[in-house]
Amino acid sequence: MLRTLSRVSELPLIVKQLQKNAAQAGVAKTNNYATEATVQVNRPFKLHRLDEGPATEVKLTKDEALKYYTQMQTIRRIETAAGNLYKEKIIRGFCHLYSGQEACAVGMKAAMRDVDNIISAYRVHGWTYLMGVSPIGVLAELTGNQSGCARGKGGSMHMYAPNFFGGNGIVGAQVPLGTGVGLACKYKGNGGMCLALYGDGAANQGQVFEAYNMAYLWKLPVIFVCENNNYGMGTSSERASCNTDYYTRGDALPGIWVDGMDVLAVRSATEFAINYVNTVGPLVMETNTYRYSGHSMSDPGTSYRTREEIQEVRQKRDPITSFKEMCIELGLITTDEVKAIDLKVRKEIDEATAFAKSDAELAVSHLWTDVSSNNLEPKLRGTNSYNLDHIQERKGVNH
């Protein structure tokens, strides 16, 4: 097994028990039901050029526990539905699933404020949902139908929402764009920042290092997040990178390594990072995680890793199962509440899937609308043998 993958091995049982005992010692209860608990993050943070790091003991309320579990379960269900729709040939083109990485997105979103922004690559169905788009809006976009969040024009890799600058199809290109969003935050003086997400496969892109450099020189409020799922397409990180400690690769930029399978650790690290980038300057954060599916739906994901490896992570470190079990042990969530959430989420996604399958496509005449946010000429330029008026039907969400 690769050295990198030893990071996703099971924690010794004695350590888990100690963490459980520490968490239970900080449980506040009402009528024998816990309302809040103090929880120790599963694995210690690793720091680069930082004297102190995120909090390793974090508070978790019952409402937060219910919310995070629901969000992670919803993302998992959306991705399962997307995978099935692709196999039915209802979703066409590219489709990259986030199953296994849910704690990364949910943890980061939990720390974000209203003024904060996020931009990512093409594995963004979950982020689109977290940033306010309904499951119908996500799944209908995937099926290319008019109720999709981009009216079916964007598909899997190009979804957007307020403060969410979308998926981006060009590997690594979102990193300098996210740096620009950070520049906009500083220019406007609104106190916001930008999470610029990329994978370990994109981490070797030259534009990533150029963005690091500019962000450092200009002290921009940007958190560069490397979602390290250990494989860039079909190549392990160790075969692609001479330095797999991605949190150290910002050179002068400080960095944090966080267990991306622990939603509370990701939340704590992101809270620390938001404060840091707004007071000092940019920072690199590596979330070490794992994807269960292949790189995309065209990749079975088993030619470069074993089925046993995937199953081991599912059994021992699944972010949803481990969070659920911890919350039940602490009395924050009951098994009946878990069943109710599972049933509600399953019903919502099943209904959204049925709607996305039956929804209509846009009429052809709508395909060339909204080309520009603020068109300065009455006709669309660059068309051959067509005389098309510019028509604005919907304004871009982040304009």
Wavefront OBJ file of the C-alpha trace (Angstrom):
o trace
v 0.000 0.000 0.000
v 1.239 3.510 -0.793
v 2.727 5.576 2.016
v 0.157 8.316 1.447
v -2.655 5.865 1.985
v -1.341 4.962 5.414
v -2.879 8.290 6.388
v -6.311 6.811 5.884
v -5.717 3.692 7.993
v -7.761 2.992 11.111
v -6.864 4.734 14.340
v -5.858 2.379 17.143
v -8.877 1.437 19.223
v -7.294 2.742 22.420
v -6.916 6.189 20.869
v -10.546 6.146 19.739
v -11.640 5.198 23.254
v -9.600 7.994 24.798
v -11.154 10.470 22.371
v -14.615 9.139 23.173
v -13.981 9.499 26.909
v -12.655 13.039 26.442
v -15.693 13.989 24.407
v -18.146 12.478 26.885
v -16.487 14.377 29.729
v -17.603 17.605 28.066
v -21.220 16.650 27.389
v -23.969 19.025 28.536
v -27.330 17.295 28.973
v -30.969 18.283 29.324
v -33.503 15.609 30.328
v -30.829 12.947 29.742
v -30.306 14.107 26.169
v -27.101 15.874 25.228
v -27.445 19.412 23.899
v -23.731 20.125 23.472
v -20.467 18.214 23.637
v -16.778 19.018 23.591
v -15.094 16.787 21.036
v -11.431 16.037 20.380
v -10.557 16.006 16.679
v -9.575 12.548 15.445
v -6.051 13.267 14.266
v -3.651 16.114 15.116
v -3.136 18.990 12.729
v 0.234 19.399 11.033
v 1.594 22.921 10.744
v 3.963 24.683 8.357
v 5.396 28.096 9.305
v 2.828 28.496 12.078
v 3.530 28.778 15.807
v -0.001 27.753 16.723
v -2.811 26.052 14.893
v -6.534 25.336 14.996
v -8.327 24.233 18.136
v -8.146 20.483 18.701
v -11.069 20.518 21.141
v -14.253 21.806 19.557
v -17.837 22.368 20.644
v -20.642 20.546 18.865
v -24.293 21.312 19.562
v -27.197 19.015 18.848
v -28.500 21.345 16.126
v -25.088 21.366 14.458
v -24.850 17.592 14.643
v -28.242 17.195 12.966
v -27.350 19.775 10.322
v -23.953 18.330 9.400
v -25.269 14.777 9.263
v -28.171 15.836 7.045
v -25.885 17.788 4.707
v -23.365 14.976 4.322
v -26.095 12.387 3.798
v -27.789 14.611 1.196
v -24.568 15.018 -0.753
v -23.965 11.262 -0.656
v -27.499 10.617 -1.953
v -27.174 13.238 -4.704
v -23.977 11.618 -5.909
v -25.485 8.141 -5.819
v -28.407 9.416 -7.885
v -26.024 11.139 -10.318
v -24.053 7.947 -10.770
v -27.217 5.983 -11.526
v -28.477 8.609 -13.983
v -25.145 8.475 -15.772
v -25.326 4.701 -16.055
v -28.823 5.093 -17.515
v -27.299 7.494 -20.090
v -29.575 10.297 -18.910
v -26.548 12.322 -17.761
v -24.085 12.758 -20.609
v -20.546 14.080 -20.817
v -18.328 14.546 -17.787
v -19.487 13.632 -14.299
v -17.195 13.630 -11.250
v -18.581 12.358 -7.944
v -17.732 13.590 -4.435
v -18.698 10.433 -2.506
v -16.295 9.973 0.411
v -15.214 13.614 0.526
v -18.382 15.071 2.074
v -16.734 16.130 5.347
v -14.430 18.501 3.461
v -17.221 20.577 1.941
v -19.565 20.449 4.941
v -16.763 21.357 7.366
v -15.611 24.312 5.295
v -19.150 25.560 4.713
v -19.841 25.386 8.462
v -17.050 27.909 9.048
v -17.929 30.288 6.214
v -19.619 33.628 6.839
v -22.056 35.452 4.557
v -19.232 37.552 3.047
v -17.052 34.542 2.191
v -16.673 32.904 -1.205
v -15.649 29.585 -2.695
v -14.417 28.429 -6.079
v -13.547 24.872 -6.998
v -12.779 22.468 -9.825
v -15.286 20.080 -11.359
v -16.275 17.854 -8.410
v -18.858 20.351 -7.199
v -22.357 18.865 -7.034
v -22.165 18.859 -3.233
v -20.844 22.396 -3.020
v -23.638 23.626 -5.289
v -26.199 22.163 -2.899
v -24.434 23.590 0.177
v -24.364 27.063 -1.371
v -28.119 27.162 -1.705
v -29.173 25.264 -4.835
v -31.864 22.644 -4.248
v -31.263 18.980 -5.137
v -33.666 19.501 -8.059
v -31.512 22.417 -9.266
v -28.408 20.219 -9.099
v -29.840 17.060 -10.660
v -31.791 18.887 -13.389
v -28.592 20.684 -14.333
v -26.871 17.325 -14.593
v -29.596 16.021 -16.899
v -29.347 19.177 -19.024
v -32.883 20.351 -18.346
v -34.388 23.786 -17.830
v -34.921 23.567 -14.055
v -31.185 23.197 -13.525
v -29.339 25.980 -11.729
v -27.762 27.058 -15.049
v -30.892 26.094 -17.029
v -29.163 22.973 -18.271
v -26.472 24.925 -20.101
v -23.621 24.242 -17.685
v -23.899 20.598 -16.746
v -21.780 18.845 -14.158
v -18.760 21.132 -14.186
v -20.398 24.557 -14.467
v -22.814 25.226 -11.633
v -23.017 28.519 -9.772
v -24.744 30.111 -6.793
v -24.352 33.324 -4.788
v -20.756 33.507 -3.478
v -20.011 30.261 -5.317
v -17.928 30.896 -8.414
v -18.494 27.450 -9.638
v -16.929 24.411 -10.952
v -14.207 24.972 -13.523
v -13.303 22.454 -16.192
v -9.687 23.482 -16.793
v -7.369 21.785 -14.303
v -6.011 24.297 -11.800
v -7.514 27.352 -13.525
v -9.801 28.082 -10.578
v -6.831 28.818 -8.316
v -5.786 32.145 -9.909
v -9.482 32.973 -10.348
v -10.003 32.425 -6.633
v -7.009 34.650 -5.981
v -8.827 37.313 -7.998
v -11.933 36.862 -5.858
v -9.726 37.409 -2.807
v -8.356 40.558 -4.428
v -11.938 41.749 -4.966
v -12.704 41.173 -1.275
v -9.689 43.242 -0.263
v -10.488 45.961 -2.823
v -14.077 46.219 -1.615
v -13.038 46.063 2.040
v -15.982 43.816 2.886
v -14.025 41.525 5.225
v -14.669 38.499 3.039
v -12.252 35.849 1.813
v -12.151 33.103 -0.805
v -11.620 29.365 -0.531
v -9.789 28.281 -3.700
v -10.085 24.505 -3.939
v -8.029 22.167 -6.113
v -6.934 18.549 -6.000
v -3.592 16.844 -5.563
v -3.551 16.269 -9.325
v -3.754 20.018 -10.000
v -1.229 20.867 -7.280
v 1.682 20.663 -9.756
v 0.183 23.259 -12.106
v 2.430 26.280 -12.585
v -0.483 28.697 -12.252
v -1.059 27.438 -8.698
v 2.397 28.628 -7.637
v 1.983 31.917 -9.495
v -1.234 32.466 -7.556
v 0.538 31.663 -4.273
v 3.177 34.241 -5.085
v 0.799 37.061 -5.978
v -1.463 36.351 -3.027
v 1.494 36.465 -0.638
v 2.901 39.700 -2.073
v -0.482 41.408 -1.937
v -1.536 39.801 1.375
v -4.812 38.601 -0.120
v -7.509 36.861 1.966
v -7.323 33.516 0.169
v -7.267 30.001 1.608
v -5.702 27.668 -0.949
v -7.294 24.283 -0.226
v -5.728 21.143 -1.651
v -8.342 18.400 -1.405
v -5.893 15.509 -1.465
v -7.872 12.365 -2.255
v -4.572 10.555 -2.940
v -5.106 10.056 -6.673
v -4.926 12.509 -9.558
v -7.089 10.723 -12.126
v -5.410 7.285 -12.148
v -2.029 8.317 -10.742
v -1.210 8.117 -7.051
v 0.090 11.299 -5.480
v 3.455 9.683 -4.758
v 3.982 8.872 -8.428
v 3.070 12.423 -9.474
v 4.621 14.681 -6.824
v 8.114 14.826 -5.348
v 6.595 16.431 -2.235
v 3.262 15.006 -1.141
v 3.041 17.268 1.909
v 0.871 19.675 -0.029
v 0.300 21.966 2.937
v 4.033 22.865 2.851
v 4.195 23.656 -0.841
v 3.298 27.322 -0.533
v 6.938 27.959 0.490
v 6.606 31.272 2.345
v 2.882 30.709 2.825
v 1.982 28.951 6.084
v 0.100 25.676 5.861
v -2.161 23.292 7.769
v -2.737 19.568 7.248
v -6.169 18.397 8.370
v -7.957 15.064 8.382
v -10.490 15.592 5.618
v -12.607 12.675 6.835
v -13.392 14.511 10.105
v -15.997 17.230 9.564
v -15.221 18.913 12.905
v -11.480 19.019 12.214
v -12.150 20.637 8.835
v -14.474 23.174 10.447
v -11.903 24.036 13.120
v -9.086 24.395 10.587
v -11.220 26.578 8.329
v -12.259 28.851 11.195
v -8.585 29.309 12.082
v -7.658 29.902 8.449
v -10.395 32.501 7.878
v -9.147 34.528 10.820
v -5.546 34.161 9.635
v -6.080 35.259 6.025
v -8.120 38.262 7.136
v -5.447 39.455 9.557
v -2.128 38.249 8.107
v -2.328 36.875 4.573
v -2.910 33.763 2.465
v -2.581 30.220 3.747
v -2.484 26.703 2.271
v -4.723 24.019 3.769
v -4.526 20.357 2.798
v -7.549 18.183 3.537
v -6.495 14.545 3.342
v -9.506 12.635 2.073
v -10.574 9.796 -0.209
v -12.938 9.351 -3.139
v -14.854 6.111 -3.426
v -15.673 6.420 -7.112
v -13.273 6.749 -10.008
v -11.936 10.096 -11.126
v -14.999 10.436 -13.332
v -17.800 8.124 -14.377
v -15.675 6.836 -17.256
v -13.109 5.581 -14.736
v -14.022 2.411 -12.800
v -11.432 3.419 -10.203
v -10.049 -0.074 -9.675
v -7.241 -0.355 -12.232
v -4.805 1.638 -10.065
v -6.059 0.645 -6.596
v -7.656 -2.466 -5.177
v -11.290 -2.955 -4.251
v -10.027 -4.017 -0.827
v -8.385 -0.630 -0.330
v -11.626 1.189 -1.118
v -13.628 -1.106 1.124
v -11.168 -0.627 3.991
v -11.655 3.132 3.939
v -15.439 2.745 3.699
v -15.476 0.468 6.720
v -12.994 2.277 8.924
v -13.004 5.957 8.061
v -16.215 6.851 6.250
v -16.921 10.488 7.212
v -20.681 10.035 7.522
v -20.697 6.766 9.448
v -17.968 7.849 11.882
v -19.702 11.181 12.575
v -23.064 9.479 13.064
v -21.623 6.915 15.477
v -19.831 9.598 17.491
v -22.985 11.710 17.790
v -25.060 8.707 18.889
v -22.441 7.731 21.480
v -22.454 11.276 22.861
v -26.241 11.386 22.968
v -26.453 14.307 20.554
v -28.481 12.302 18.040
v -30.734 9.318 18.630
v -31.032 6.340 16.318
v -34.651 7.340 15.659
v -33.501 10.799 14.535
v -30.935 9.217 12.232
v -33.584 7.003 10.675
v -35.911 9.974 10.218
v -33.172 12.012 8.491
v -32.208 9.095 6.267
v -35.834 8.584 5.245
v -36.411 12.285 4.565
v -33.214 12.656 2.532
v -33.918 9.497 0.523
v -37.429 10.726 -0.285
v -36.214 14.208 -1.272
v -33.501 12.894 -3.581
v -35.751 10.249 -5.115
v -38.330 12.925 -5.920
v -35.668 15.290 -7.268
v -34.281 12.492 -9.444
v -37.711 11.714 -10.894
v -38.300 15.392 -11.613
v -34.882 15.815 -13.252
v -35.606 12.873 -15.534
v -38.996 14.216 -16.633
v -38.101 17.924 -16.842
v -38.008 19.542 -20.287
v -34.966 20.868 -22.093
v -34.677 24.554 -22.927
v -36.102 25.579 -26.274
v -33.401 26.149 -28.887
v -34.080 29.902 -28.951
v -32.897 30.151 -25.327
v -29.489 28.657 -25.973
v -27.873 31.961 -26.949
v -29.453 34.149 -24.242
v -27.450 35.654 -21.364
v -24.114 35.488 -23.196
v -22.958 38.688 -21.498
v -23.875 40.056 -18.114
v -24.021 43.601 -19.445
v -24.107 43.472 -23.218
v -23.012 46.772 -24.784
v -24.110 45.915 -28.321
v -27.539 44.804 -29.545
v -26.186 41.885 -31.590
v -24.099 38.909 -30.534
v -20.617 39.122 -32.007
v -18.641 36.297 -33.537
v -21.539 34.362 -35.032
v -21.286 33.012 -38.565
v -24.357 33.068 -40.826
v -26.572 34.073 -37.893
v -28.053 37.437 -37.023
v -28.786 37.100 -33.305
v -30.032 39.711 -30.876
v -28.624 39.692 -27.397
v -31.383 38.731 -24.990
v -31.006 38.865 -21.230
v -33.337 36.546 -19.377
v -31.401 35.963 -16.164
v -28.623 37.970 -14.594
v -25.566 36.073 -13.398
v -25.747 35.272 -9.693
v -22.404 36.882 -8.785
v -22.605 40.037 -10.920
l 1 2 3 4 5 6 7 8 9 10 11 12 13 14 15 16 17 18 19 20 21 22 23 24 25 26 27 28 29 30 31 32 33 34 35 36 37 38 39 40 41 42 43 44 45 46 47 48 49 50 51 52 53 54 55 56 57 58 59 60 61 62 63 64 65 66 67 68 69 70 71 72 73 74 75 76 77 78 79 80 81 82 83 84 85 86 87 88 89 90 91 92 93 94 95 96 97 98 99 100 101 102 103 104 105 106 107 108 109 110 111 112 113 114 115 116 117 118 119 120 121 122 123 124 125 126 127 128 129 130 131 132 133 134 135 136 137 138 139 140 141 142 143 144 145 146 147 148 149 150 151 152 153 154 155 156 157 158 159 160 161 162 163 164 165 166 167 168 169 170 171 172 173 174 175 176 177 178 179 180 181 182 183 184 185 186 187 188 189 190 191 192 193 194 195 196 197 198 199 200 201 202 203 204 205 206 207 208 209 210 211 212 213 214 215 216 217 218 219 220 221 222 223 224 225 226 227 228 229 230 231 232 233 234 235 236 237 238 239 240 241 242 243 244 245 246 247 248 249 250 251 252 253 254 255 256 257 258 259 260 261 262 263 264 265 266 267 268 269 270 271 272 273 274 275 276 277 278 279 280 281 282 283 284 285 286 287 288 289 290 291 292 293 294 295 296 297 298 299 300 301 302 303 304 305 306 307 308 309 310 311 312 313 314 315 316 317 318 319 320 321 322 323 324 325 326 327 328 329 330 331 332 333 334 335 336 337 338 339 340 341 342 343 344 345 346 347 348 349 350 351 352 353 354 355 356 357 358 359 360 361 362 363 364 365 366 367 368 369 370 371 372 373 374 375 376 377 378 379 380 381 382 383 384 385 386 387 388 389 390 391 392 393 394 395 396 397 398 399
